[in-house]
Amino acid sequence: MELGEPDASGQRKPVPVKDSEFELECDAVIVAVGNAPNPILTKATPDIELTKWGTIKADAETGATSKPGVYAGGDIVSGAATVILAMGAGRKAAAAIHDYLQNLPAKHGTKAS
C-alpha cells in the first residue's frame, strides 16, 4: 500500500501498489491484531493461564506465558492500552523468543508471573 492523492478534504488514503504482493516462507508467525483477547484463541488453548479479566497471564519482562514456548504481549495481556506499550511488550517478547529458540538461559523468569 501507499498513500494516494489527497481527496477533497485533503486526506490521503492508502491504495494498493500494483504487483507488490509476495510470499515469504517462514517457520512461525506472530499474530499481532486486535485490542482485546479473542475468545477463540483463549478457548483453543485451555492450558494457558488467564487473569480474572480474561487476559493472558504473562511475565512482564519476557512475555512468557504458562505454556512453554508461548509468549504474549499487548492488549491480550494488558487489556486495551496504547500502541507504545504493545510495542514495548513485543520488543521484550522478541528478545525472549530469540533466547528460547537459541536454547539460551532466560534472562528473566520463564513462567508467567
C-alpha positions as CSV (number, residue, x, y, z in Angstrom):
1,M,0.0,0.0,0.0
2,E,1.0,3.6,-0.5
3,L,-0.8,6.9,0.1
4,G,-2.9,8.1,-2.8
5,E,-3.6,11.6,-3.9
6,P,-5.4,13.8,-1.4
7,D,-9.2,13.8,-1.8
8,A,-11.5,16.8,-1.5
9,S,-10.9,17.0,2.3
10,G,-7.1,16.9,1.9
11,Q,-6.9,13.3,3.3
12,R,-4.6,10.8,1.6
13,K,-5.9,7.2,1.7
14,P,-3.9,4.0,1.3
15,V,-4.1,2.5,-2.2
16,P,-2.7,-0.9,-3.4
17,V,0.7,-0.9,-5.2
18,K,0.3,-3.0,-8.3
19,D,2.4,-6.2,-8.4
20,S,3.8,-5.6,-4.9
21,E,2.4,-8.8,-3.4
22,F,4.9,-11.5,-2.4
23,E,5.1,-14.7,-0.4
24,L,7.6,-15.3,2.3
25,E,8.4,-18.8,3.7
26,C,8.5,-18.9,7.5
27,D,8.5,-21.4,10.3
28,A,6.5,-19.3,12.7
29,V,4.0,-16.5,12.6
30,I,3.4,-13.9,15.3
31,V,-0.1,-12.6,15.3
32,A,-0.5,-9.0,16.4
33,V,-4.1,-7.9,15.9
34,G,-7.0,-6.6,17.9
35,N,-7.4,-4.8,21.2
36,A,-8.9,-7.5,23.4
37,P,-8.4,-11.2,23.9
38,N,-10.0,-13.2,21.2
39,P,-12.2,-15.8,22.9
40,I,-11.4,-18.3,20.1
41,L,-7.7,-18.0,21.0
42,T,-8.1,-18.4,24.7
43,K,-10.6,-21.3,24.3
44,A,-8.3,-23.1,21.9
45,T,-5.5,-23.0,24.5
46,P,-7.3,-24.1,27.7
47,D,-3.9,-24.9,29.3
48,I,-2.8,-21.2,29.1
49,E,-3.3,-19.3,32.4
50,L,-5.7,-16.3,32.2
51,T,-6.3,-13.5,34.6
52,K,-9.7,-12.8,36.2
53,W,-10.3,-10.3,33.4
54,G,-9.8,-13.0,30.7
55,T,-6.5,-11.7,29.5
56,I,-3.4,-13.9,29.2
57,K,-1.2,-14.0,32.2
58,A,2.4,-13.3,31.1
59,D,5.7,-12.4,32.6
60,A,6.1,-8.6,32.4
61,E,9.8,-8.8,31.3
62,T,9.6,-11.6,28.8
63,G,6.0,-12.2,27.8
64,A,6.4,-15.8,28.7
65,T,3.1,-17.5,29.5
66,S,2.2,-20.6,31.5
67,K,2.6,-22.6,28.3
68,P,6.2,-23.3,27.3
69,G,7.3,-21.6,24.1
70,V,4.2,-19.3,24.0
71,Y,4.7,-15.6,24.6
72,A,2.1,-12.8,24.7
73,G,2.1,-9.1,25.0
74,G,0.0,-6.1,24.3
75,D,-3.7,-5.9,24.7
76,I,-4.2,-9.7,25.1
77,V,-2.1,-9.3,28.3
78,S,-2.8,-5.8,29.5
79,G,-6.3,-5.2,28.1
80,A,-6.8,-2.2,25.8
81,A,-3.8,0.1,26.1
82,T,-1.5,2.2,23.9
83,V,0.4,1.1,20.9
84,I,3.6,2.2,22.6
85,L,3.0,-0.3,25.4
86,A,2.2,-3.1,23.0
87,M,5.4,-2.3,21.0
88,G,7.4,-2.4,24.2
89,A,5.9,-5.7,25.1
90,G,6.6,-7.0,21.6
91,R,10.2,-5.9,21.8
92,K,10.7,-7.7,25.2
93,A,9.0,-10.8,23.9
94,A,11.0,-10.9,20.7
95,A,14.3,-11.0,22.8
96,A,12.9,-13.7,25.0
97,I,11.7,-15.7,22.0
98,H,15.1,-15.4,20.4
99,D,16.7,-16.7,23.6
100,Y,14.2,-19.5,23.8
101,L,14.8,-20.6,20.2
102,Q,18.5,-20.5,20.7
103,N,18.2,-22.6,23.9
104,L,19.8,-19.7,25.8
105,P,19.1,-19.3,29.6
106,A,16.2,-17.0,30.2
107,K,17.4,-13.5,31.4
108,H,14.2,-13.2,33.5
109,G,11.5,-15.6,34.6
110,T,10.2,-18.0,32.0
111,K,6.9,-18.6,33.8
112,A,4.0,-16.2,33.9
113,S,4.2,-14.0,37.0
